[in-house]
Amino acid sequence: MTGDNTTEKLRAVLLATMMVISVVAMTTAFAGSAAAATNVSSGNQDVVLGAEAQSLGTSTTSFTISETTDDFGGSGSGEITVPDGVTFNQTQSDLTVRQTSSGSLSNVRFTDSQTIKFDYSGFSSTSADSISFGQLYMDVSQDAGSSFKVDTRVGVNSQSLTITTHQASISGPSGSFGAASTGNNIGTVTVSTATVDGQIGNQTDLIIYANQSNGVTLDTSVDVASTITDNNDNVNESAATISEEKIVVPVTSDFAAGDSVDLDGLAVNLTADASDSALTVEATPASDTGGSLTSTTGNQIAVTKPGVSLGSSFDLAVGQEGQATGDTITVTSSANGDIGDGTNVTVMLNDSDVTFDTSGTVTATVNNVTGPNGETAESKNAPAVVNENNLTVNVSGDFEATDNVVFSGFSLNVTNQPADGTDVKVSAQTQSSPNGAVITSEDTGTFITLQRPDYTYNGDTVDVDNDGEDQNALKDITVASATDSDIADNTNITISIADGSGVTFDQSDSNTLTLGFDDTATQVNPAVINEQNVTVEVKNFDSSGEAVVFQNIGVNVTADATNTTLAVTTNTSDSEVTTVLSNNVVVVNEVSPTQIAADPDVSDGDDFTNGNDVSATKPQVTNTITGQVRLQDDTGANFGAGDMNLEIVSTPEGSSGASLNTSTVTTASDGTADFNFTAGDKTGDYVVNATIAGTSTGVNITYTSQSGPVADITVTNVEDAIKGTATNDKQTAVLKVQALDAQGNPVSSSVDTSFTISSPDAENFAVDNWVNSTGQLADGTATGESIDASTGNLKLADNGTAYVSFTDPAAEDVTMEVEYGSSSDSGTVTIYDNIGQVSLELNESSVIRGDTVQADATIKQSDGTVITVPDITVNFDDNSNSNTTVNSASADTNGDGVASVTVSADSAGTSTIDAVTNLKKGSATLTIEDPTLTVSTDVDSVTVGEETTVNTTVTYENNGSAVEGATLNVTGAGVDVADQTTDANGTAQFTVNASEAGDITVNATLAGTNMGQATITAEPAAQPDISVDYDVDSETVEVGENVTVTATVTNAGDAAGSADVTFNADGTEVENQSVDVDANNSTTVEFTTSFDSAGSHNVSINDLNATEITVQAPASFDVSYDVDKENITVGETLNVTATVENTGDLSGETTVYFHAAGDEYTNTTVSVDAGNSTEIVQEIYLPEEAGSYNVSVNDLEPTEITVEEAASDEPTVSDYANENGVVELSGLSTAIDDWRSSEIGLGLLSDVIDAWRSGESVDS
């Protein structure tokens, strides 16, 4: 027990010590940052750049996050993140939490390569908490930079820890050496590491580079191994190599912090063009992430050259020759001997447009140079050789440091090409000896600046619409002299505008150009203006700053103008200098039309208002009016040549004939365009929409078309009446009289007419007191109408209309005829007798409970004639029947004499509805039935043994509305389903599993309704029904020929299935395949075989009947031959007969080869039917020399033929020659005849032909 207690005490002390170390480390890391609420510390804040697995914390000192107050809160989440270029090494990192001062961490994990996240809980609210992690490792890429931050967050508190990166460095080269020198010792070069291990890794190369691009190379004559001091046994110096470019030193162990390698005694060579340079080291870290890193020395290898300088900077005028500078060019030695005895010192300018004036004399003064005999002269003057491109002097004696040559008295020529402000530098070429390298030096401190006159343009844009806009004024253009000679007296200054741009100078009298001069400068003659140029002759521009200002130059622009430039041309005393001011000095602003306005009638002089819709109470129907539209840009300037679209977008109902003379107009230069609108044949509003082409911006122009003059009169029945003299709705009849124009529109003016009435009983005539069914005067606000029954005069109101009302004590038709000029019309009203009966009809006599029917009561005379008088009140009643509700107790008749109400069917039964007026009654009976339910299911059939979910909907049959609360009872086919109740949507769901085939009945019941029913069919489970058949592609084949057997597997069942298909040949199984077939489908499978013997064979599938296959042998030939004789004379023909017999089952071809005297003589191909034979007779001519020869056919045994000399009495060639032994044509002809008659052979004939061809004697 004592030992255990001691161990526990030691652990407690160790933990306390670690916490103290952590707090001290945090305090150190954030000294001076006491305001931070959260601290971050690590045992390692230095890492190797470009290396893997760099530790963030050590085995003893953790990566710790702590709070100074209760910043973390009791629980939450936190994270640790590293920036781009740095990733966590998840393989080596240990996410174990070493300690928390209170509470605990959970779910510590990598969420990506740059983030660790964790959750915490149970932290103290009264004391500062801290979190310490196990060792974390990072991979630090070469792109991480010299330092980076590790960011932490615990809860809402964040803090960062800065990590410093390290890499190998190089230091130490020193020295100042002349250009074009060799073997320059640069002292000690040291490659070292600091702070952290592993900056240079084992089995890599340490490489030191010279700067070849700057003309510095390593001297390879140096024994590099002897220069290396390996201070820590890290490299193999004996294996080091050197080249002009680099030194390569193999590394044999990792460099620890502070390790170094020295190289003492290295030398460099410098070219003539060499410049100051540093050395570079390339080293690869241990466990690198991406290869080697480079570092450059802070010290430079300095390169010295003779110096060259101008006495001072000065300006020259562009385009002027012979400009005396009054300045000097000095070439100064920078080291003893860099300018040698007998060498040339040459000075040059770096701009080909600036040359030395060869017409003058240039003096070269050599100062403080020791001569070849040791003499010293303070100064020696000598004329320099002057060329356009350089000044040269040959010097005597070696120069020491600060000795110099001064060139003076030179003048310069400048072409008219250089840009304004071009700086020209002076350079010098020197040699240390006549055969030494040429060293070029340049003056970088002083310059010759080339000056053109100064130009300023206070420019602005020029707006251009589609047709161009004239006489825009450019702003001020100032031309000022920059030197004393850049603008000569009595020369022109010309402002030019680029040709072809569409922008030209305005030459009209309205051009606003004025000229302003500064100081002594003035004009010689007035300015001259043409389209491309404005020119003025000037003088007295003899000092810098003299200026002329071209003010308000007018320009014209075309519609297709483009951005253009202005150029200024001035003249020195030698040449013309033209300068383009800058790109797009004149910026053409192609404005767009943005504002549109309209005037509906150009004749009334109305003003435009942009964007406002406009209207006009005109024209008369079918008449034409001229309107106008206008376009402007954003500034309110009129926009010419702009396109606008016109469209009639609205017309009065029923009208026709409205039109525009065009659908598109193009504005004139004032921005306006006219159009013609023709109204249609109806009065009312016609709307024309005008829009800017290609946009939706537009305005509406409304034309309210007016009626034309009176062309017709109409009289129409408005309302019939019941007889009587009371002036009420029931006993007042109304006719409407209206005047119309030629298109049938009511006229809008008062009209005097005359009328006559057909009934003398009609009375109480009036034209201003009739009120329509809505309680309004029928003619509205119209005034001026009057009627005089005594004179028969009727005056229509100011809208061309009059409503004539009257009464009649008698039941009769009353006709009123109205005349106006040659037009007349008549109208008739009916005066009815009193109401004698009422008839009542229901639109449905039998309905379902809950339905609504319409009850229509028609008033009639006693004789049954319908009384078409409106506003007669009819009372309705259902005699207090509880089965119905009459929804209105009364209703007024319409113009057809019908009054209507609705009746609700509340419950099953019958109800009598009554309609009563003027003590007359009509009745109708309504029959009401309970509703019937309709049941529908989403499945019509199910499969026995399978569970199926059924969705059921119950609705009312009469209206299709959902039924809530209906009970569903499911029976049949062995199903067991509990009763279901429909929801508010009339739906219910249940599952069925039929145990037998049959019908499943779904009954729906609800109190007060008739039952509904649906049927689902339970069908047996589907089964496959598979059969197999086969076909053979050919029942007759040759030996070896393929026979293809196609088996067809058919599934006539309702379920997928499979079948084994076995292919047999000659009763033996050849192949077996298992074939899957979908329901009501078929598939095929092929088998192939061949037979190697002729005869009868068979094939079959499964146990189906076999098919006999006849296998035929191919054609086979037996060949024999005979000769007609075995002894012949020279030149005699031999006949060989070959017999070919086909012993096979098929016809075929074969080739017969004839051989004679050891060679193939000929061959013949023959076709022979099966079982038949044929003969071939071949003539063969053997050599015409006596002897034995073999003849044969194919490879049969040859036959020996003996060829003998012919008897002496047989013809020879001499028999066909003349007396001189020469065969002539006649002899040849005789020989041919003898050959044809078989008196001589072909061989002799051939010899005769040869003798004839040769023309020589056959006897010689």
Summary of the structure (lengths in Angstrom):
residues: 1260
radius of gyration: 63.1
end to end distance: 150.2
largest distance: 170.5
contacts: 4155
relative contact order: 0.04
helix: 6%
strand: 49%
